[in-house]
Amino acid sequence: MRRAHFDALRPLCPVCRVGAITVGHAIRKEGDDLIEGILSCTNPECLREYPVIDSIPVLVGPIRAWLAANPLQVLLRDDLSPELESLLGDVLGAGSAYDTIRQHTGIYAHDHYETHSARSLLDRALQRTEPGGGYAIDVGCSVGGTTFALAERVQQLTLGVDLNFAMLRIASRALREGRVRYARRRVGLVYDRHELDVAPPHRELVDFWCCDAATLPFADATFALASSLNVVDCVGAPRETINELARVAATVVIATPYDWSASATPVESWLGGHSQRGPHRGASEPVLHAMLADAGLTVIDEEPHLPWRVRLHERSSVDYDVHLVVARRR
């Protein structure tokens, strides 16, 4: 966690939403980076504590529930040999939490640092808006490639946030070591170790935090620009996420293929995708427009169909048709 970013952004407690967060215990530091520590809410009626692990502050309100649901993401070692990782993968088997983490991190690392498909969506969005002169936030940053691209464009302090700690660890390594390491699925439980050096420009402007998109720990209008690519259909609370984007940023970029899944989002929270007897006949796009308006945003530009290809394994990819929207606070 970069102390300069922390001091500039002045985060608020995601539980009480009024107490400033301070560094209670700086356990391990490297220059301006806090590698391990404990953050504290200053509200005397709250006083909650949040960990900093591997340079990543975990500013999640229900911290106990989040950690109970994701212990492997946090505690998983990333210094094992490819051979031992392969053996562990075979033993734990298909569908295990370990296998799921490897699949998801491999999919997004390949996209962000090799094919750059997600970056192409961001580039198209930034062609349609002037970012302004303030801070930027990449909500649902995954492994961080789009956050680096956003910082390159705005050349201002840029923060990537996500709830997936395993992906944030890849992003943090890219930031601090200039290296990306991940396991890319070839077939079944067979993965190949991929390592590559990265040198994104302006990475001194970037940091990565673990936060919930539906309860961002920032004051109103902290950012000039918020980007959220392929996230709205992956969160448990899309409406709350859109409201938070509108609250913290003047301009909002949203891209989504509306790939709804009950395992990620309760059906009643989907933007369309059901109730085809209703006024929009199940369409998602008008529901998104209505939610943006309810959040105080005006759509200034959009592109209904943009390609986004995601590699699953050596013989399989998914082609998405993404809806891109750029909106600005009224």
C-alpha positions in Angstrom: 0.0 0.0 0.0 1.5 3.3 -1.1 1.4 5.7 1.8 1.2 8.7 -0.5 -1.9 7.2 -2.2 -3.4 6.4 1.2 -2.9 9.9 2.5 -4.2 11.5 -0.7 -7.4 9.4 -0.9 -8.2 9.6 2.8 -10.4 6.4 2.9 -13.4 6.1 5.2 -14.4 3.1 7.2 -16.7 0.9 4.9 -18.8 0.0 8.0 -19.6 3.2 9.7 -18.9 5.3 6.6 -17.9 8.4 8.7 -14.7 7.4 10.5 -11.4 8.1 8.8 -9.0 5.2 8.4 -5.5 5.5 9.8 -2.5 3.3 9.9 -2.7 1.8 13.4 0.3 -0.5 13.1 2.9 -0.4 10.4 4.4 -3.8 10.9 6.6 -4.1 7.8 7.5 -1.4 5.3 9.7 -0.9 2.2 10.2 2.7 1.5 6.8 4.3 0.9 5.1 0.9 0.7 3.3 -0.6 3.7 3.8 -4.3 3.1 2.1 -5.6 6.3 0.1 -3.7 8.8 -3.3 -2.9 10.5 -5.6 0.0 9.6 -8.0 1.4 12.1 -11.2 3.3 12.0 -11.0 6.5 14.1 -14.7 6.7 14.9 -14.9 5.9 18.6 -18.2 4.2 18.1 -16.7 1.9 15.5 -12.9 1.3 15.9 -12.9 -1.6 13.4 -9.5 -2.8 12.2 -8.5 -3.9 8.6 -5.4 -5.8 7.6 -2.7 -4.9 5.0 -1.5 -8.2 3.5 1.2 -8.4 0.9 0.9 -4.6 0.3 -2.8 -4.9 -0.3 -5.1 -3.1 2.2 -8.3 -5.1 2.8 -11.0 -2.5 3.3 -14.0 -4.7 3.3 -16.9 -4.1 5.7 -17.9 -7.6 6.6 -14.2 -8.6 7.0 -14.9 -11.7 9.0 -17.4 -13.1 6.5 -15.1 -12.1 3.6 -12.1 -13.8 5.1 -14.1 -16.9 6.1 -15.2 -17.2 2.5 -11.8 -16.6 0.9 -9.1 -18.0 3.2 -7.3 -19.8 0.3 -7.0 -16.6 -1.8 -5.3 -14.8 1.1 -3.1 -17.6 2.5 -2.2 -19.3 -0.8 1.6 -19.4 -1.5 2.8 -18.1 -4.8 6.4 -19.3 -4.6 5.9 -23.0 -5.2 7.5 -24.7 -8.2 5.3 -25.5 -11.3 5.8 -29.2 -10.5 4.5 -29.0 -7.0 1.6 -26.7 -8.1 0.7 -29.4 -10.6 0.7 -32.2 -8.0 -1.5 -30.1 -5.7 -3.9 -29.4 -8.5 -4.2 -33.1 -9.3 -4.7 -34.1 -5.7 -7.3 -31.4 -4.9 -9.1 -32.1 -8.2 -11.4 -30.4 -10.6 -13.9 -28.0 -9.1 -11.8 -27.4 -5.9 -11.3 -23.9 -4.7 -7.6 -24.2 -5.7 -8.6 -25.2 -9.3 -11.1 -22.3 -9.5 -8.5 -19.8 -8.4 -6.0 -21.0 -10.9 -8.6 -20.9 -13.7 -9.9 -17.4 -12.9 -6.4 -15.9 -12.4 -5.1 -17.5 -15.5 -8.0 -16.3 -17.7 -7.7 -12.7 -16.6 -3.9 -12.6 -16.5 -3.7 -13.9 -20.1 -6.3 -11.3 -21.1 -4.7 -8.3 -19.3 -1.0 -9.0 -20.0 -1.0 -11.0 -23.2 -4.0 -10.5 -25.5 -5.0 -7.1 -24.0 -8.7 -7.7 -24.9 -10.0 -5.9 -21.8 -7.6 -2.9 -22.5 -9.2 -2.5 -26.0 -12.5 -1.9 -24.3 -11.0 0.7 -22.0 -9.3 2.4 -25.0 -12.6 2.6 -26.8 -14.2 4.1 -23.8 -11.5 6.7 -23.2 -11.8 7.8 -26.8 -15.3 8.9 -25.9 -14.6 11.0 -22.9 -12.1 13.5 -21.5 -11.0 12.0 -18.1 -10.5 15.4 -16.5 -7.8 16.4 -14.2 -8.5 14.3 -11.1 -7.9 10.9 -9.6 -9.1 7.7 -11.4 -10.4 4.4 -10.0 -10.6 1.0 -11.8 -13.5 -0.8 -10.0 -13.2 -4.6 -10.5 -9.6 -4.2 -11.7 -8.9 -8.0 -11.6 -5.2 -8.5 -12.2 -4.5 -4.9 -12.9 -3.7 -4.5 -16.6 -6.5 -2.0 -17.2 -5.5 0.0 -14.1 -2.0 0.5 -15.6 -3.6 1.5 -18.9 -5.9 3.9 -17.1 -3.0 5.6 -15.3 -1.1 5.9 -18.6 -4.1 7.8 -20.0 -5.0 10.1 -17.1 -1.5 10.5 -15.7 -3.0 11.0 -12.2 -3.2 8.9 -9.1 -5.0 5.7 -10.2 -6.4 3.1 -7.9 -7.4 -0.5 -8.8 -9.9 -2.2 -6.5 -11.3 -5.7 -6.5 -12.7 -8.3 -4.0 -10.6 -11.1 -5.4 -7.4 -11.2 -3.4 -5.7 -13.8 -5.6 -6.0 -11.5 -8.6 -4.9 -8.5 -6.7 -1.7 -10.3 -5.6 -0.9 -10.7 -9.3 -1.5 -7.0 -9.9 0.6 -6.0 -6.9 3.5 -8.1 -8.0 3.3 -6.5 -11.5 3.3 -3.1 -9.7 6.2 -3.7 -7.3 8.4 -6.2 -9.1 7.5 -5.6 -12.7 6.7 -9.3 -13.2 3.6 -11.3 -13.8 3.4 -15.0 -12.8 0.4 -17.2 -13.3 -0.7 -20.7 -14.3 -2.5 -20.9 -17.6 -4.8 -23.8 -18.2 -4.0 -26.0 -21.1 -6.6 -28.8 -20.7 -8.4 -30.3 -17.7 -6.2 -30.0 -14.7 -3.0 -29.4 -16.8 -1.6 -25.9 -16.3 1.6 -24.3 -17.7 3.5 -21.7 -15.7 3.7 -18.3 -17.5 6.1 -15.6 -16.4 6.7 -12.3 -18.1 8.3 -9.0 -17.3 6.1 -5.9 -17.5 7.1 -2.3 -17.4 3.9 -0.2 -17.6 4.5 3.5 -17.8 3.5 5.7 -14.8 3.2 2.8 -12.5 4.3 5.1 -9.7 0.8 6.5 -9.9 -0.9 3.1 -9.3 -1.9 1.1 -6.3 -4.2 -1.8 -5.6 -6.7 -2.2 -2.7 -9.2 -4.9 -1.8 -12.6 -3.3 -1.6 -16.3 -4.1 -2.3 -17.6 -2.2 -5.3 -21.0 -1.9 -3.5 -19.4 -0.1 -0.5 -16.4 1.9 -1.7 -14.5 3.4 1.3 -14.2 6.9 -0.2 -15.9 10.3 0.3 -18.2 11.6 -2.4 -16.6 12.9 -5.6 -13.1 11.6 -4.7 -12.4 10.6 -8.3 -12.7 12.4 -11.7 -13.2 9.1 -13.5 -14.4 5.6 -12.6 -14.0 2.7 -14.9 -15.8 -0.6 -14.3 -15.3 -3.2 -17.1 -17.2 -6.4 -17.2 -18.1 -6.2 -13.5 -21.8 -5.2 -13.2 -22.9 -8.7 -14.1 -20.4 -10.3 -11.7 -21.4 -8.6 -8.4 -24.0 -9.5 -5.9 -25.5 -6.0 -5.9 -25.5 -4.3 -9.3 -27.7 -1.3 -8.3 -25.6 -0.5 -5.2 -22.4 -0.8 -7.4 -23.8 1.7 -9.9 -24.8 4.0 -7.1 -21.4 3.9 -5.6 -19.7 4.6 -9.0 -21.9 7.6 -9.4 -21.3 8.8 -5.8 -17.5 8.7 -5.9 -16.8 9.8 -9.5 -17.8 12.6 -11.9 -17.6 10.4 -15.1 -18.3 6.7 -15.1 -17.4 4.1 -17.7 -19.3 0.8 -17.6 -18.9 -2.2 -19.9 -20.9 -5.4 -19.6 -21.9 -8.4 -21.6 -24.9 -9.0 -19.3 -23.7 -12.5 -18.7 -25.9 -13.1 -15.7 -25.3 -16.0 -13.3 -27.3 -16.9 -10.2 -24.0 -18.0 -8.6 -22.7 -14.4 -8.8 -25.8 -12.3 -8.6 -29.3 -13.1 -7.2 -31.8 -13.3 -10.0 -33.9 -10.5 -8.5 -30.9 -8.2 -8.7 -30.2 -8.8 -12.4 -30.6 -5.9 -14.8 -33.0 -7.6 -17.1 -32.3 -11.1 -18.1 -35.7 -12.3 -16.7 -39.4 -11.3 -16.6 -39.7 -11.2 -20.4 -43.4 -10.4 -19.9 -42.5 -7.0 -18.5 -42.2 -3.6 -20.3 -38.6 -4.3 -21.6 -39.3 -8.0 -22.4 -36.2 -9.0 -20.4 -33.8 -6.6 -22.1 -30.9 -5.4 -19.9 -29.9 -2.2 -21.7 -33.0 -0.1 -20.7 -32.7 -1.2 -17.1 -29.0 -0.1 -17.0 -30.1 3.3 -18.5 -32.8 3.7 -15.8 -30.4 2.8 -13.0 -27.8 5.3 -14.3 -30.5 8.0 -14.4 -31.6 7.1 -10.8 -28.0 7.5 -9.7 -27.8 11.0 -11.1 -25.9 10.1 -14.2 -26.5 11.2 -17.8 -25.3 8.9 -20.6 -23.1 11.0 -22.9 -22.0 8.2 -25.2 -22.3 4.5 -25.7 -21.4 1.6 -28.0 -24.0 -1.2 -28.1 -21.7 -3.9 -29.4 -18.0 -4.4 -28.8 -16.1 -7.7 -28.9 -14.3 -9.2 -25.9 -12.7 -12.6 -26.2 -11.7 -14.6 -23.2 -9.5 -17.7 -23.3 -10.7 -20.6 -21.2 -8.1 -23.2 -22.2 -6.0 -24.3 -25.2 -9.0 -25.3 -27.3 -11.7 -23.0 -25.9 -12.5 -19.3 -25.9 -15.6 -17.3 -25.2 -16.6 -14.4 -27.4 -18.7 -11.7 -25.6 -20.7 -8.9 -27.1 -20.2 -6.0 -24.7 -22.3 -2.9 -24.1 -20.2 0.1 -23.4 -21.7 3.2 -21.7 -20.0 6.5 -20.7 -22.1 8.6 -18.2 -21.5 11.8 -16.4 -22.9 13.2 -13.2 -25.6 15.8 -13.7 
